[in-house]
Amino acid sequence: MQVAWRFVLTTCLAWSFARGQSTTGLPPELVWLRQIEHEEFEPAVGKQIRHAYDQLRNQPQSTEAAGKLGMILQCYGKYELAEACYRRALGLKPDAFRWAYYLGNVEAWIGKTRDAIGDIQRALKIDETYTPARVRLAELLFETGDMDQSRQAFEAALRRDARLASAYFGLGRVLGARGDWLQAVESFRRACDLAPRYAAAHYALAMAYKKLGDPAKMREHLEIYGRVKESPQPAEDPLMNEVKSLYMGGLSQFAKASGLMREGKTKEAIAEFESAVRVNPRMVMAHVDLIALYGKLGQIQQAEEHYRSATALDPGWGEAYYNWGLILLRQHQTDDAITAFSEALRVNPYYADAHIQLGALLDETARSKGAQRHFRLALDDNPASREARFLLGRSLIRTGEFNEAIAQLSKTIDVDDEKTAVCMQTLAVAHQRAGNLNPALHFLELARDRARARKMDQLAAQLQEQLDQVSKEALAR
């Protein structure tokens, strides 16, 4: 399971606004903001919102007070409330670029794409020099399918500032959508050169190389993507960075939840992760962990909800597909589990655990050659994986490749744990099938003794039966 952003923070009880505050001072169009009085936040977040809210109530004609509250609400995903604040600020000062720009962004996030395009165009009429707004406009035009206008907007942004990695990335997407993969590669490459840890650009570049039939380059950039996907992405929009800088929530619950999860306190961890996503619904990592935790409790509907949320927020997060695949596996939905693990590997071809799970399912469904390929890929990614080596050896027995099975399984018995007896038993079977009865007897005896030492009585009895059978076979020769 992916574990990231595990910061050790002081956790606090949720805090809420006092009930029954007066709406005196709020302009009529903002009275409905009072609903935030009934929401619960972390103490620091609650204090931050209350202060901005009180500022607006005390200064209802202040453009800055309305806009600042909008920025804070936007920061915590309260986009409809932020929209109302930005409209108020823009109504008070119609020529204010930042409020028109912020309004366009929150409109986009709540699905009002056409309104968003109009307001960002309005912002650019106020100040055409703010290039990140032109990039944002191009992105929204791309989302509507207007490729010509989107391309023109990206190119206009790059004429003003050729250092914008996000503009090259967006232009590459337009070119790819048009099937011009050679030019798309060049654009994605420029984005990666400008921002070497730009995960989305590396992933897009890998897929473009795949379209051009260059698997080596595809693997190169998928490897980079795997290393940098949790890194901060290019921060090329100062106004949006200003909003993000106001963020004070979610991490304390996330850190507490992570600790509880490590301690095996599943229900308590779920409560804290759920608290984190209420504060910050876009926290993909919390959604990913909740898939696994709800799956552990058998609460499939809740797990699926977080799976849908995680993949909608970031389709490139392989652990979401992997965790969901494990749940499907426990539900005996083999075909769907195969699809989920395959999707995890599409996102990250170097995901050893996903190769192992997919290989095991293929082996169980009589697709041993495909299974063996995935076990070998898992070992390429993690040569120390005992599980992959054991499963590969067992599969090789099934396909009659006994000598290689022996070579693989011999590397699984050096560790002394509860799995060693089974590894020795399987190695003995490989020797027996290869006609090496003396080594088979030797490893069966070792396996039986290990099982007895660990009080694995049922396995020990089974091994004794195998010993008796192989002994008879040896005497009959």
C-alpha positions, 0 to 999 in steps of 0.5 A: 500500500502506498504510504506518503506524506506521513508527516508527524503532526500534532492532532487536534479535536474537530472544531466548529463554529458557534451555533446561532451567530447573527448574519448581521452585516452579510450582504443578501447574496452571501447570507447562505454562507452561514452554512459554514457555521455548522461545518466541522474543521480542524482547529487551525482551519476553523480559526482561519475560516472564522476570522475571514468570515468575521472580517466580511461580516464586519466589512461587507463592502470590502472587496478584499474581505470577500475575496480573501474568504473566497480564497480560503474556501477554495483552498478547502474545496468549498467551491460553491461558497468560494464562487459566491464570495468571488462574485461579491468581490467582482461586483464591488470591483468589476475591473479586478483581474484576480477575482475574475480569474479565481471565479473562472477557476472555481466555476470550472471545478464545479462543472460550469466550464462555459462560464469559466471560459467566459470569466477567464476571458474577461480576466484576460481583457483586464490584464492580458499579460498574466500568462498562466491565465492564458494557459488555464483558458487553453486547458478549458478549451481543450476540455470542451473539445475546441482543439483549434482555439486551445492550440492557439491559446497555448501557443500564445502563452508560449510566445509570451513566456517560453519557460512554461512547462505546463503550456508545453504539456498542454500543447502536447495533449492537443497535438496528441489528440490530433494524432501528431505524435512526433510534435507531441513528443517534442512538446512533452519533452520540452515540458520535461526539460523545463520541469524534470520532476513533472510527473504528468509530462513524463507519463504523457511522453511515455505514452507518446513514445508508445504510440511511435513504437519506441518501447525503450523510451517509453520505459525510460519515462515510465521509470521516471514517472514512478520516481517523481509522481509524488513530487510537487508539480510545476508551480507556475501560477503565482495567483493559484500558489497564493491560494494554496499557501493558505492551506492549513488542513487535512495533514494532521488527520492524515498523519494520525490515520497513518499511525493508526493504520500501522498499528493495525487499528483499522476502524480508528484509521478509517475515521481519521482518513475520512476526516482528512478527505472531508477537509481536503476531498482531493487528497488522493493518498487518503482515498487510496488507503481507504480502499484497502482499509474498507476492503479489510473490513469487507465494506465493499461499497465504501471501498468502491466509492473511494476507488472511484474518487481516487481514480477520478482525481488521479488516474495515474495512481497505480496503488488505487487499482492494486488495492481495488484488485485485492478486494475483487480477488477476495470476492472471487471476481477473477476477471475483474481482478485481472483487469484491475491489476492490469490497469495498475501495470498500465499505469506503472509497468514496474509494479512488482506486487501487481505483477505477482498478483496478476501472475498468480491469477493467470496461473490459477486459470491455466495461463501459465506462460503469461503468469511466468512472464509476470513473475519474471517481470516482478523479479526484474523489478525486485530480485529479492521477492521470495514470493515471485520466485516461489510462484515462478518455480511452482508454475514451472513445475506445472509446465514441466520445466523441472530444472529451472523450477529447482533453480528458482525454488532453491533460492526460497529456502534460505530463510527460516520462517513459517513459509519455509516448510512449504517452499521445501515441500515444493522444491521436493516436488520439483526434484521428484518430478525430475526423477531426483528422488534422493534430493526429494526425500532430503527436502521432504524430511527437512520440510517435515521437521520444520513443520513439526518445530513450528507446530504446523501439525497438519502440514507435518502429517501431509509431508510424512505421507509424501515422504512415505510415497516417495520412499516407496517409489525409490525402493521400487527402482 
